[in-house]
C-alpha cells in the first residue's frame, strides 16, 4: 500500500475543515459590532468628505460666476467709456471743423475785402493817371 501517512480522503477532509474554519472566522469578524461601528464611522467620514467637496465645488462655481459677472461688467464699462470717448472725439472733431470753416470763411471774407480794396486803389490810380493824361493833352 501507500507509504504516505495521510491519505487522499484525509487530506481533502482536513482542507474542507480548514476552509470552513476560515469562513466561520470571517463571518464572526463581519458580524462583530466593533467592525460595524468602524464601518459606520468610515461611512460617516466619507459622507462628510463628500459634502465638503460638494461645498467647495459650489463655492468655486459661485466664485467663478461672480468673477465672470465682474468681468462682464468691466467689459461693459470699458465699452461705455470707449463709446463716450468716441462721442467726445466726434464732438471735438465737429467743433474743430466748424471752427475751421468759420476761420476759412473769415479768411475768405478778408481776402475778398482786401481784393476789393486793392481794386479800388488800383482803379483810383488808373483814374488819376487818366485824369493826369487828359490834363496834359489839353494843356491846362
C-alpha positions, 0 to 999 in steps of 0.5 A, a space after each residue: 500500500 501507500 507509504 504516505 501517512 495521510 491519505 487522499 480522503 484525509 487530506 481533502 477532509 482536513 482542507 474542507 475543515 480548514 476552509 470552513 474554519 476560515 469562513 466561520 472566522 470571517 463571518 464572526 469578524 463581519 458580524 462583530 459590532 466593533 467592525 460595524 461601528 468602524 464601518 459606520 464611522 468610515 461611512 460617516 467620514 466619507 459622507 462628510 468628505 463628500 459634502 465638503 467637496 460638494 461645498 467647495 465645488 459650489 463655492 468655486 462655481 459661485 466664485 467663478 460666476 461672480 468673477 465672470 459677472 465682474 468681468 462682464 461688467 468691466 467689459 461693459 464699462 470699458 465699452 461705455 467709456 470707449 463709446 463716450 470717448 468716441 462721442 467726445 472725439 466726434 464732438 471735438 472733431 465737429 467743433 474743430 471743423 466748424 471752427 475751421 470753416 468759420 476761420 476759412 470763411 473769415 479768411 475768405 471774407 478778408 481776402 475778398 475785402 482786401 481784393 476789393 480794396 486793392 481794386 479800388 486803389 488800383 482803379 483810383 490810380 488808373 483814374 488819376 493817371 487818366 485824369 493826369 493824361 487828359 490834363 496834359 493833352 489839353 494843356 491846362 
